[in-house]
Amino acid sequence: MGAVSVLVVDDEPATREAVAEALEIEGYAVALAADGAEALHSVAARPPDAIVLDVLMPRMDGLAFCRRLRSLGDRTPILVLTARGTVEDRVGGLDAGADDYLAKPFALQELLARLRALLRRAYPEDGDAPAFADLTLDPQARRGRRGGRLIQFSQTEFALLELLVRNAGHVLTREVIMDRVWGYDFGPGSNSVEVYIRYVRRKLEADGERRLVHTVRGLGYRLALE
């Protein structure tokens, strides 16, 4: 098996080259692009295993690139880099299809750690299929089955649901979910967990099935038959 490939997309040459050098030292195969349009061509020509992406770029910015890639059905994990660090900006990036978010300036070691976590979630090792009641998950394909119905999830939706399934019956606090799914806490003003809980419920209950994901008021969320 060859080296894990990463596409680095940033219009600032110094940032692009610094990130590329750090990745190459760690053994990654690196491709470079200066904006979203160039990145789309690169992905089509040689699909990477992961993408490190700046937001503010000419021609096609990072969020437009995310939305376009996801609209094509591409689920390659994306780590967004940006000088904007507000909760609204982070949520905007995640809603556009990014899987994680790192504010500039950042430490290269943190970038590498977040990338490793993204890759672990996106390409889990072969193992048992997590299941609860009539729900079975397929970590390799990031999809599930509810009875006979096939359900496709985004990477973040699947990570959230898999966490709940593997901890079925236990209450998971908002802070625990933030840490395990996103790798950090957006703060008390963010509703990211609530938004993704709604996304997951909508997919699990699309045919009127019984609710599995329950809100435990004041505490968090629990997967259970109630």
N, C-alpha and C positions, 0 to 999 in steps of 0.2 A: 504493500500500500504506500502511495506517495505521500509527500508532505501535505498537511492541511493548507488549503489556499484561502487567502484573505484579500479582498479588494478594498483598497484604501482610497476614499473619495474626498478630496479637499482642494479648494482653489488656492490655498496658501502653500507654496512650495516648501517652506521651512517645516511646517507641521506635517505635510505629507511625507517628506523625506525622513523626519525624525521618527514618525510612527512606523514607517516601512523598515527602517534600520532596526528598531527595537523588535519588530516581529521577525525579521530575518535572523537576528541573533538567537531567537527562541526556536528557530527551525521551521517557521512558516514560509510557504511560497507566496510571494506578494505581487499583486498587480496594482497599478495606479491609474487614477482618473482625476481630472481637474474639475468636473462638474457632473450633474446628474445625467445630462444627455450622453456624455462620453461614457459614463458608468453603465448606462443601459446597453450600449454597444458592446462594452466589455463583458457584461453578464451574458449577453446573447452568444458571443463568440466563445467564451470559456467560463461557464458558471462556477463561481467561487463557493467555498464552504461557509463563508461568513463575509459580512461587509461592515467596514468601519466608515462612517459617513458624516461629513460636515453638513450643517443646515444651511448657512448663508453662503450661497454660491451663485455665480452668473448663469444665464441661459436656463437651467433647470435646477431649482434649489433642492435641498435634501428631502423636505417633506413631500414635494411633488414627485420626486424619484420614488420614495417609499410607496406613495399611493399608486403610482403607475405599476411598480413591480408587483404589489399585492393584487392589483386588478388583473394581472396576467396569470395569477395563480401561483406565483413564485413565493415560497415560504422560507427562503434563505434568511438566517438570523442576521439582524441589523443592529449594530451599536451606533447610536447617534452621538456626535460631538457638537457642542455649540457654546458660544459665548453667552447665550441667554440661559439664565439659571432659575427662572421663576417656575412656580408650580404649574401655571398655565402653559408655559412653553414645554415643560416635560410631558404634561398630559397631551398636549397637541401632537408631540412627536410620537407618543405611544399610540394615540388614536389614528395617526396616519399609517401605522403599520410597523413602527420600530419596536424592537424587543427590549432595548435597554437604552439608557441615556447617561451621558457623562458630560458635565459642564467644564468648559475651559476656564482657566488653565487647569490641567490635570496632571497627575503623576503617571508616568508610563507604566509603573508597576500596577497601578489600579486599573489602567486600561487592559493590561494583559490578564489580570485576574477576572475582570468582567467578561472578557472575550472567552476565557476558558470556561466560565460558568455558562455562557450562552451556548457554546459548543456542546457541553455536557447535556444541556436541556434539549437541544435540537437533535442530537445524535446519541441517544441513550444506548448503553450496551444491551445486548440481548438478555432477556430475563423474563420473569413472569408477567402476564398481562394483568394490570390492576383491574379489579372488578368490585362492584357492589350492587346487590339486588339484580335488576335486569340491565344494568349498565356495565359494559366491558370496554376497556381502553386499549388502544394499540399505540404504544409510545413511538414505534418506528415511523408510522404513517401520520401520527398526530391526529387520529380520528377515534371515534367510539361507536358503539352499537347500543341502542336502547331497544330491547326486544329485537325485532328484525330490522329496525330503522338505522341506516348508516348516517353518522353525524360527523361533519368536518369542522375542525376547530382551528383558530389561529394559534400561533405558538404560545402567546400569553394566556389565552383561554385554556389551552390544554394544560399548561403548567399549573394554573390555578385549580383546575378540576382534578388533575392527578394528585396534587397535594391534598385536596379534600378527600379523595377516594382512599389514599394511603393512610389517612388519619380518620377514617369513618367512625362516627360516634363520638369523636372528640371535638370540643369547641376550639377553633383556631381564631386567635385575636387578629384584629386588623394589622397590628404591628408584626406579628409572626408571618402573616400572608405577604405583607410588603417585603419583608426580609427574604423570604424563601422564593418568591416569584420574581420580584424586581431587583432585589439585592440591596435595597435601602428604603427608608421611610420618607415619603413625600411631605410629611407633616400633617398636622390636624386639619388644615384647610383643604386638603385634597380629597376628592371622591373617587379616585381611580379604582379602589377595591370594589366599591358599590357599583360602579359602572360595569366592571367586568363580571361581577356576580350576576348582574342583570343579563349581560350577553350570554353567559353560560346557562342560566335558567331558561332563557328564551329558546335556546337550541335544544335543551333537554326536554322541554315541555311543548315543543312545536306541534305535536299531535295530541295534546291534551293529557299527556302522561302525568302520573302522580309526582308531586314535588319531592325532590331529594335534597336540595340545598336550602337549608333553613337559617334564618336570622335568629340569633340568640341575643335579644335586645340588651344593649349595654355591654356585651361581651365580645361577640364576633359571629362566626358562621360554623355550621356543623352539617355534615352529610349524614342523613338518617332517614328511616322510614317512620313517619309520624302520622 
